[in-house]
């Protein structure tokens, strides 16, 4: 038969410094305090089939108030009498502020707004635990919730091998009010399921917003890790990093999978927060070994100034990335993106451009894409880059440089965005191999001029109607590039040549009659004959300037 709260609390108090084995189920109306009265450690174990049921709205199941307590194999169910409350605000298991070294392992909590909560715990551990049964009602809730008041953060916390299977707002939410330190999440899964925790929700169902949240509400994480985890079916993002104030900490995110995230319909006002991986503000986070599959809006969305204050503090790095079949962009950098490096990426099957970068403010820039590969289906861009203002302090461009393969499917549509690289503004491109687009590189110039600060160097362009195309009336330089099966190598403002000092050296068979040139620029005749010029020298800057011929 079931036993009441009084008998269970008395047994827990009597087990101070000992192990208590629960052999019968209990029904509660208030929380059981573990070690709080005696200030002594208690180890509570439950036999198979034992269930603890809480009936009090807003109550916790077990509340740990002493150091070195262990809860082992408990099943704790909230019997929600107020169907509109989503189980109120209690936690299945809560460790209170200042408690040291609690261990929670092999437990299951059902129907709680907060499954497991650590409030400013030092040296705690949650392992092999489960949570299911909550519902996405738009209110704050998390299956695993590490939260602390200002000045008393959680420190040295390990969460390993746990399953967030409810439909609460977040699966794992770390640090919502005070910068947590040394929090490590390993080998965990967040996927919203039905009330039994056994069946994943369907695509059209109302689903939780985030799988894993680190640094929520604009606070910073210090020396923490999230590794070997997976998030599926989140309405917003599978993994969400947010920190809005310096000094920002470092979080190492590694070997993570986000799939079918960003398709939620319950929170339309925040549709811009949808992605496999969402990074807002923060500090020197590192992201490596990421997989984003079948997500909406973006596989990775990097938007450091999305309503928060920290922009120039970003120093994020991304490596070993695989993004497939995004209903949007593969990687999307927006909202003053700054100081991020992406390498080792493979992007395939995006509905829109594989990479889209918006850096249109003076405090954006310094974005670098290194070695990687993108494959594009249809008349869509490989890279689309808009950096019209000039970068941070007008001196930090968006750079695309390295062993980069940008592969289209040969779609012949005459569209400026059907380009391996489409760009405007402060952009540098070096070393890319571009194949199978209408235009290899398309530059939309926002101002006419001679732009030696925007060099396109050592590219290989293959199977493109136009190798380089520029819509402006100025002069852009393409150096040391190779053309294979390109009907037109350059068009518009582009010239193929090299930069020696500040002078452009290029090939031309005639005296330049268009473009913007500077004194000292030199045109070389590729086929001189006796009595014809072998060289043309600009002696006065202008459009096209004043030129003399040398015979």
C-alpha positions as CSV (number, residue, x, y, z in Angstrom):
1,X,0.0,0.0,0.0
2,X,1.0,3.6,-0.4
3,X,2.5,5.4,2.5
4,X,2.1,9.1,3.3
5,X,4.5,12.0,3.5
6,X,5.0,11.9,7.2
7,X,6.3,8.3,7.3
8,X,8.7,9.0,4.4
9,X,10.1,12.2,5.9
10,X,10.6,10.5,9.3
11,X,12.5,7.7,7.6
12,X,14.7,10.1,5.7
13,X,15.5,12.0,8.9
14,X,16.3,8.8,10.8
15,X,18.7,7.7,8.0
16,X,21.1,10.6,8.6
17,X,24.6,9.4,7.7
18,X,23.2,6.1,6.5
19,X,21.5,4.4,3.4
20,X,17.7,4.3,3.2
21,X,16.2,1.7,0.9
22,X,12.6,2.5,-0.2
23,X,10.5,-0.7,-0.6
24,X,7.0,0.9,-0.9
25,X,5.5,3.7,-2.8
26,X,4.5,7.0,-1.2
27,X,2.1,9.9,-1.9
28,X,3.2,13.4,-0.9
29,X,1.6,16.8,-0.6
30,X,4.8,18.7,0.3
31,X,8.5,18.2,-0.5
32,X,10.6,15.6,1.3
33,X,13.7,17.4,2.8
34,X,16.9,15.3,2.4
35,X,19.5,16.2,5.1
36,X,18.0,19.6,5.7
37,X,17.0,18.9,9.3
38,X,20.0,16.9,10.4
39,X,22.6,18.5,8.1
40,X,23.9,15.0,7.6
41,X,24.3,13.1,4.3
42,X,21.7,10.6,3.3
43,X,21.8,8.0,0.6
44,X,18.3,7.1,-0.6
45,X,17.7,4.1,-2.9
46,X,14.5,2.8,-4.4
47,X,13.6,-0.8,-5.2
48,X,12.1,-1.5,-8.6
49,X,8.5,-0.5,-8.9
50,X,8.6,2.0,-6.1
51,X,6.9,5.4,-7.2
52,X,6.9,8.6,-5.3
53,X,3.8,10.7,-6.2
54,X,3.6,14.4,-5.4
55,X,0.1,15.9,-5.4
56,X,0.9,19.4,-4.1
57,X,0.8,22.1,-6.8
58,X,4.1,24.0,-6.9
59,X,5.8,21.6,-4.6
60,X,9.2,19.8,-5.1
61,X,9.4,16.1,-4.9
62,X,12.8,15.9,-3.0
63,X,14.7,18.9,-1.8
64,X,18.4,18.3,-0.9
65,X,19.7,20.6,1.9
66,X,22.9,18.9,3.0
67,X,26.3,18.0,1.6
68,X,27.1,14.6,0.1
69,X,23.6,13.3,-0.3
70,X,22.8,10.6,-2.9
71,X,19.5,9.9,-4.6
72,X,19.6,6.6,-6.5
73,X,17.0,5.1,-8.8
74,X,14.0,7.1,-7.7
75,X,10.8,7.5,-9.8
76,X,9.0,10.7,-8.9
77,X,5.7,11.6,-10.5
78,X,3.8,14.8,-10.3
79,X,0.0,14.2,-10.2
80,X,-1.1,17.5,-11.7
81,X,-4.5,18.5,-10.4
82,X,-4.5,21.9,-12.1
83,X,-4.5,21.0,-15.8
84,X,-3.7,24.6,-16.9
85,X,-0.6,24.9,-14.7
86,X,1.8,22.6,-16.6
87,X,2.7,21.1,-13.2
88,X,3.3,24.5,-11.6
89,X,6.9,25.5,-10.7
90,X,8.2,22.7,-8.6
91,X,11.1,20.4,-9.3
92,X,11.2,16.6,-9.1
93,X,14.6,16.9,-7.4
94,X,16.1,20.2,-6.2
95,X,19.5,20.8,-4.6
96,X,19.5,24.0,-2.7
97,X,22.1,26.9,-2.7
98,X,25.4,26.1,-1.1
99,X,24.9,22.3,-1.1
100,X,28.1,20.4,-2.0
101,X,28.7,17.2,-3.9
102,X,25.1,15.9,-4.3
103,X,24.8,12.9,-6.6
104,X,21.6,12.1,-8.5
105,X,21.7,8.9,-10.6
106,X,19.4,6.6,-12.4
107,X,16.3,8.7,-11.4
108,X,13.1,9.3,-13.4
109,X,10.9,12.4,-13.0
110,X,7.5,12.6,-14.7
111,X,5.2,15.6,-15.3
112,X,7.4,18.4,-13.8
113,X,7.9,21.9,-15.1
114,X,11.5,21.5,-13.8
115,X,12.8,18.0,-13.6
116,X,16.2,18.4,-11.9
117,X,17.2,21.8,-10.4
118,X,20.6,22.8,-9.0
119,X,20.5,26.2,-7.2
120,X,24.1,27.3,-6.7
121,X,25.5,23.8,-6.0
122,X,29.2,23.0,-5.7
123,X,30.7,19.8,-7.1
124,X,27.4,18.1,-8.0
125,X,26.6,15.3,-10.4
126,X,23.5,14.1,-12.3
127,X,24.0,10.9,-14.3
128,X,21.8,8.5,-16.2
129,X,18.6,10.3,-15.3
130,X,15.4,10.8,-17.3
131,X,12.6,13.4,-17.5
132,X,9.4,13.3,-19.4
133,X,5.8,14.4,-19.3
134,X,5.8,18.3,-19.4
135,X,4.1,20.3,-22.1
136,X,5.2,23.3,-24.2
137,X,3.0,26.1,-22.9
138,X,5.4,29.0,-23.5
139,X,6.3,29.5,-19.9
140,X,9.8,28.9,-18.5
141,X,10.5,25.3,-17.8
142,X,13.4,22.8,-18.2
143,X,14.0,19.1,-17.7
144,X,17.5,19.8,-16.3
145,X,17.9,23.3,-14.8
146,X,21.2,24.7,-13.4
147,X,20.2,28.0,-12.0
148,X,21.7,30.3,-9.3
149,X,21.1,33.7,-7.8
150,X,23.6,36.4,-8.5
151,X,26.9,35.8,-6.7
152,X,26.3,32.1,-6.0
153,X,26.8,30.2,-9.3
154,X,26.8,26.5,-9.7
155,X,30.4,25.3,-9.9
156,X,32.0,22.0,-10.9
157,X,28.8,20.3,-12.1
158,X,28.7,17.2,-14.3
159,X,25.6,16.1,-16.2
160,X,26.2,12.9,-18.1
161,X,24.1,10.3,-20.0
162,X,20.8,12.0,-19.3
163,X,17.6,12.1,-21.3
164,X,15.3,15.2,-21.6
165,X,12.2,13.6,-23.1
166,X,9.5,16.0,-21.9
167,X,8.0,18.8,-23.9
168,X,9.1,21.5,-21.4
169,X,10.5,24.8,-22.8
170,X,14.2,23.6,-22.6
171,X,15.8,20.3,-22.3
172,X,19.0,21.4,-20.5
173,X,19.2,25.0,-19.4
174,X,22.4,26.2,-17.8
175,X,23.0,29.5,-16.0
176,X,20.0,31.8,-16.3
177,X,20.9,34.4,-13.7
178,X,24.5,34.0,-12.6
179,X,27.6,33.0,-14.6
180,X,28.0,29.4,-13.9
181,X,31.5,27.8,-13.9
182,X,32.9,24.5,-14.8
183,X,29.6,23.0,-15.9
184,X,30.1,19.9,-18.1
185,X,27.3,18.3,-20.1
186,X,28.2,15.0,-21.7
187,X,26.4,12.3,-23.8
188,X,22.9,13.7,-23.3
189,X,19.8,13.7,-25.5
190,X,17.0,16.3,-25.8
191,X,14.0,15.3,-27.8
192,X,10.3,16.2,-27.0
193,X,8.1,13.1,-26.6
194,X,4.5,12.3,-25.8
195,X,3.4,12.2,-22.2
196,X,4.7,8.6,-21.9
197,X,8.2,9.6,-22.9
198,X,8.3,6.8,-25.5
199,X,7.2,8.4,-28.8
200,X,8.8,11.4,-30.4
201,X,6.4,14.2,-31.3
202,X,5.3,14.6,-34.9
203,X,6.5,17.5,-37.1
204,X,3.4,19.5,-36.8
205,X,3.1,19.2,-33.0
206,X,3.7,22.1,-30.6
207,X,7.2,21.4,-29.3
208,X,9.8,22.7,-26.9
209,X,11.9,25.7,-27.9
210,X,15.5,24.6,-27.2
211,X,17.4,21.4,-26.6
212,X,20.5,22.8,-24.8
213,X,20.8,26.4,-23.6
214,X,24.0,27.8,-22.1
215,X,24.2,31.3,-20.7
216,X,20.5,32.2,-21.0
217,X,19.3,35.7,-20.2
218,X,22.5,37.4,-21.2
219,X,25.0,35.9,-18.7
220,X,28.4,34.4,-19.4
221,X,29.7,30.9,-18.9
222,X,33.2,30.2,-17.7
223,X,35.3,27.1,-18.7
224,X,32.3,24.9,-19.4
225,X,31.7,22.1,-22.0
226,X,28.9,20.5,-23.9
227,X,30.1,17.4,-25.7
228,X,28.7,14.3,-27.4
229,X,25.1,15.5,-27.2
230,X,22.1,15.4,-29.5
231,X,19.0,17.5,-29.9
232,X,16.0,16.8,-32.1
233,X,12.6,18.3,-33.0
234,X,13.1,21.6,-31.2
235,X,10.8,24.4,-32.3
236,X,13.7,27.0,-32.1
237,X,17.2,25.7,-31.9
238,X,18.8,22.4,-30.8
239,X,21.8,24.2,-29.2
240,X,21.7,27.8,-28.0
241,X,24.6,29.8,-26.7
242,X,23.9,33.2,-25.3
243,X,26.0,35.6,-23.2
244,X,25.5,39.3,-23.2
245,X,28.1,40.9,-21.0
246,X,31.9,41.0,-20.8
247,X,34.1,39.4,-19.5
248,X,32.6,36.6,-21.5
249,X,33.6,33.1,-20.7
250,X,34.6,30.2,-22.8
251,X,32.4,27.2,-23.6
252,X,33.7,24.3,-25.7
253,X,30.9,22.7,-27.7
254,X,32.0,19.5,-29.5
255,X,30.6,16.5,-31.3
256,X,27.0,17.6,-31.3
257,X,24.0,16.7,-33.5
258,X,21.0,18.9,-34.2
259,X,18.3,17.5,-36.4
260,X,14.9,18.6,-37.5
261,X,15.1,21.8,-35.4
262,X,13.5,25.2,-36.2
263,X,10.2,24.0,-37.5
264,X,8.1,25.2,-34.5
265,X,4.7,26.9,-35.1
266,X,3.9,27.8,-31.5
267,X,6.2,30.8,-31.2
268,X,5.9,32.7,-34.5
269,X,7.1,36.0,-33.0
270,X,10.6,34.5,-32.6
271,X,10.9,32.7,-36.0
272,X,14.3,34.4,-36.4
273,X,15.7,32.3,-33.5
274,X,15.3,29.0,-35.4
275,X,18.4,27.0,-36.4
276,X,20.2,23.9,-35.6
277,X,22.8,25.9,-33.6
278,X,22.1,29.4,-32.5
279,X,24.8,31.7,-31.2
280,X,23.8,35.1,-29.7
281,X,26.5,37.4,-28.3
282,X,28.9,35.7,-25.9
283,X,32.7,35.3,-25.9
284,X,35.4,32.9,-27.0
285,X,33.3,29.9,-27.5
286,X,34.7,27.0,-29.6
287,X,32.5,24.8,-31.8
288,X,33.8,21.6,-33.3
289,X,32.4,18.4,-34.7
290,X,28.9,19.8,-35.4
291,X,26.2,18.1,-37.5
292,X,23.0,20.0,-38.4
293,X,20.6,18.0,-40.5
294,X,17.1,18.9,-41.9
295,X,16.8,22.1,-39.9
296,X,14.9,25.3,-40.6
297,X,16.2,28.9,-41.3
298,X,19.9,27.9,-40.8
299,X,22.1,25.0,-39.8
300,X,24.2,27.5,-37.8
301,X,23.0,31.0,-37.1
302,X,25.6,33.4,-35.7
303,X,24.1,36.7,-34.6
304,X,26.1,38.3,-31.8
305,X,24.1,41.5,-31.5
306,X,20.6,40.1,-31.5
307,X,19.2,42.6,-28.9
308,X,22.2,42.3,-26.6
309,X,25.2,44.5,-25.9
310,X,28.3,42.4,-26.6
311,X,29.5,42.6,-30.2
312,X,33.3,43.2,-30.3
313,X,33.8,40.6,-27.5
314,X,33.0,37.8,-29.8
315,X,35.9,35.5,-30.6
316,X,34.1,32.3,-31.7
317,X,35.6,29.6,-33.8
318,X,33.9,26.8,-35.7
319,X,35.5,23.7,-37.2
320,X,34.6,20.2,-38.5
321,X,31.0,21.1,-39.5
322,X,28.6,19.1,-41.5
323,X,25.3,20.8,-42.6
324,X,22.7,19.0,-44.8
325,X,19.3,19.9,-46.2
326,X,18.6,23.1,-44.4
327,X,15.3,24.9,-45.2
328,X,17.2,28.2,-45.4
329,X,20.9,29.0,-45.2
330,X,23.6,26.5,-44.3
331,X,25.4,29.1,-42.2
332,X,23.9,32.5,-41.5
333,X,26.0,35.3,-40.0
334,X,23.9,38.4,-39.2
335,X,23.2,41.1,-36.6
336,X,26.7,42.6,-36.5
337,X,28.7,39.4,-36.9
338,X,32.3,39.9,-35.8
339,X,35.5,38.0,-35.1
340,X,34.5,34.4,-36.1
341,X,36.4,31.8,-38.0
342,X,34.8,28.9,-39.8
343,X,37.0,26.0,-41.1
344,X,36.5,22.4,-42.1
345,X,32.8,22.8,-43.1
346,X,30.7,20.7,-45.6
347,X,27.4,22.2,-46.6
348,X,25.0,20.4,-48.9
349,X,21.4,20.7,-50.0
350,X,20.5,24.1,-48.5
351,X,17.3,25.7,-49.8
352,X,18.9,29.1,-50.0
353,X,22.6,30.1,-50.2
354,X,25.0,27.7,-48.5
355,X,26.6,30.7,-46.6
356,X,25.0,34.1,-46.1
357,X,26.9,36.9,-44.3
358,X,25.4,40.2,-43.4
359,X,28.1,42.6,-42.0
360,X,26.6,45.9,-42.9
361,X,27.8,48.1,-40.0
362,X,31.1,49.6,-38.8
363,X,31.2,47.2,-35.8
364,X,30.8,44.1,-37.9
365,X,33.5,42.3,-39.8
366,X,36.5,40.1,-39.2
367,X,34.5,37.0,-40.4
368,X,36.8,34.4,-41.9
369,X,35.9,31.3,-43.9
370,X,38.8,28.9,-44.4
371,X,39.0,25.4,-45.9
372,X,35.7,23.8,-46.7
373,X,33.2,22.6,-49.3
374,X,29.8,23.7,-50.3
375,X,27.5,22.0,-52.8
376,X,24.5,23.9,-54.2
377,X,21.5,22.6,-56.1
378,X,19.6,24.9,-58.4
379,X,20.2,28.6,-59.1
380,X,21.3,29.5,-55.6
381,X,24.5,31.0,-54.3
382,X,27.4,29.3,-52.7
383,X,28.4,32.3,-50.6
384,X,26.4,35.5,-50.4
385,X,28.3,38.3,-48.6
386,X,27.1,41.8,-47.9
387,X,29.6,44.0,-46.1
388,X,28.9,47.5,-47.4
389,X,30.1,49.7,-44.5
390,X,33.7,48.7,-44.2
391,X,34.1,46.3,-41.2
392,X,35.2,47.0,-37.7
393,X,37.0,50.3,-37.7
394,X,36.7,50.1,-41.5
395,X,39.6,47.8,-41.6
396,X,38.4,44.2,-41.1
397,X,36.8,42.6,-44.1
398,X,34.9,39.4,-44.6
399,X,37.5,36.9,-45.8
400,X,36.9,33.8,-47.9
401,X,40.3,32.1,-48.2
402,X,41.8,28.7,-48.3
403,X,41.2,25.3,-50.0
404,X,37.5,26.0,-50.6
405,X,35.4,24.1,-53.1
406,X,32.2,25.7,-54.2
407,X,30.2,23.4,-56.4
408,X,27.0,24.1,-58.3
409,X,24.9,21.8,-60.4
410,X,25.3,23.7,-63.7
411,X,22.0,25.4,-63.6
412,X,22.2,28.0,-66.5
413,X,19.7,30.5,-65.0
414,X,20.9,34.0,-65.6
415,X,20.6,35.4,-62.1
416,X,23.1,37.4,-60.2
417,X,22.6,35.1,-57.1
418,X,23.4,32.0,-59.2
419,X,27.0,32.6,-58.3
420,X,29.7,30.7,-56.5
421,X,30.4,33.9,-54.6
422,X,28.1,36.9,-54.6
423,X,29.4,39.8,-52.7
424,X,29.3,43.6,-52.1
425,X,31.4,45.7,-49.9
426,X,34.5,44.9,-47.9
427,X,35.3,41.4,-49.0
428,X,38.5,39.4,-49.8
429,X,38.6,36.1,-51.7
430,X,41.6,33.9,-52.2
431,X,42.2,30.3,-53.2
432,X,38.6,29.1,-53.9
433,X,37.7,26.6,-56.6
434,X,34.3,27.5,-58.1
435,X,32.5,25.2,-60.6
436,X,29.0,25.0,-62.2
437,X,27.4,28.4,-61.7
438,X,26.2,31.0,-64.1
439,X,28.7,33.4,-62.6
440,X,31.8,32.3,-60.7
441,X,32.2,35.5,-58.8
442,X,29.6,38.3,-59.0
443,X,30.3,41.6,-57.3
444,X,27.6,44.2,-56.8
445,X,29.5,47.4,-56.4
446,X,27.9,50.0,-54.1
447,X,30.3,52.8,-55.1
448,X,32.3,53.3,-58.3
449,X,36.1,53.4,-57.8
450,X,39.4,51.7,-58.2
451,X,39.3,49.1,-55.4
452,X,42.7,47.5,-54.9
453,X,41.6,46.8,-51.3
454,X,39.2,44.1,-52.7
455,X,41.5,41.6,-54.5
456,X,40.2,38.3,-55.8
457,X,43.3,36.1,-55.9
458,X,44.2,32.6,-57.1
459,X,40.8,31.3,-57.9
460,X,39.9,28.4,-60.2
461,X,36.7,29.0,-62.1
462,X,35.2,26.2,-64.2
463,X,32.1,25.6,-66.2
464,X,30.7,29.1,-65.6
465,X,29.1,31.4,-68.2
466,X,31.0,34.3,-66.6
467,X,34.2,33.8,-64.6
468,X,34.1,37.3,-62.9
469,X,31.2,39.6,-63.2
470,X,31.0,43.1,-61.7
471,X,28.0,45.4,-61.9
472,X,29.8,48.6,-61.0
473,X,31.7,51.1,-63.2
474,X,34.9,51.1,-61.3
475,X,37.9,48.7,-61.4
476,X,38.2,45.4,-59.6
477,X,41.2,43.2,-59.7
478,X,41.3,39.4,-60.2
479,X,44.9,38.0,-59.9
480,X,46.5,34.7,-60.7
481,X,43.2,33.0,-61.5
482,X,42.6,30.0,-63.8
483,X,39.7,29.7,-66.2
484,X,38.3,26.4,-67.5
485,X,35.4,26.3,-69.8
486,X,34.2,29.8,-69.0
487,X,32.5,31.5,-71.9
488,X,33.4,35.0,-70.6
489,X,36.3,35.4,-68.3
490,X,35.6,38.9,-67.0
491,X,32.8,41.3,-67.5
492,X,32.1,44.8,-66.3
493,X,34.5,46.3,-63.8
494,X,36.8,43.3,-63.5
495,X,40.3,43.2,-64.9
496,X,42.7,40.2,-64.7
497,X,46.1,41.2,-63.5
498,X,48.3,41.6,-60.5
499,X,49.1,44.1,-57.9
500,X,52.7,45.4,-57.6
501,X,53.0,47.8,-54.8
502,X,50.0,50.0,-55.3
503,X,49.9,49.7,-59.1
504,X,47.7,47.4,-61.1
505,X,49.4,45.5,-63.9
506,X,47.0,43.9,-66.4
507,X,46.8,42.8,-70.0
508,X,45.1,44.9,-72.7
509,X,45.4,45.2,-76.4
510,X,44.1,48.8,-76.5
511,X,44.4,52.0,-74.7
512,X,42.0,51.8,-71.7
513,X,38.9,53.8,-72.3
514,X,36.8,52.9,-69.3
515,X,37.2,52.0,-65.6
516,X,38.8,53.9,-62.7
517,X,42.6,54.0,-62.7
518,X,45.4,55.5,-60.7
519,X,48.7,57.0,-61.7
520,X,51.2,54.2,-62.2
521,X,48.8,51.5,-63.4
522,X,50.2,49.6,-66.3
523,X,48.5,47.8,-69.2
524,X,50.6,45.2,-71.1
525,X,49.8,44.3,-74.7
526,X,49.8,40.5,-74.8
527,X,50.6,40.4,-78.6
528,X,52.8,43.4,-79.4
529,X,54.3,43.8,-82.9
530,X,56.8,46.1,-84.4
531,X,55.4,49.6,-84.5
532,X,52.6,48.9,-82.0
533,X,52.5,49.7,-78.2
534,X,53.8,47.0,-75.9
535,X,52.7,49.0,-72.8
536,X,50.2,51.6,-71.6
537,X,51.0,53.7,-68.6
538,X,48.5,55.8,-66.6
539,X,50.1,59.2,-65.9
540,X,47.1,60.9,-64.3
541,X,44.4,59.3,-62.2
542,X,40.8,59.4,-63.2
543,X,38.0,57.6,-65.1
544,X,39.6,56.4,-67.3
545,X,42.5,58.8,-66.5
546,X,45.3,59.9,-68.8
547,X,47.4,57.2,-70.5
548,X,50.5,57.2,-72.7
549,X,51.6,54.4,-75.0
550,X,55.1,52.9,-75.2
551,X,56.4,51.5,-78.4
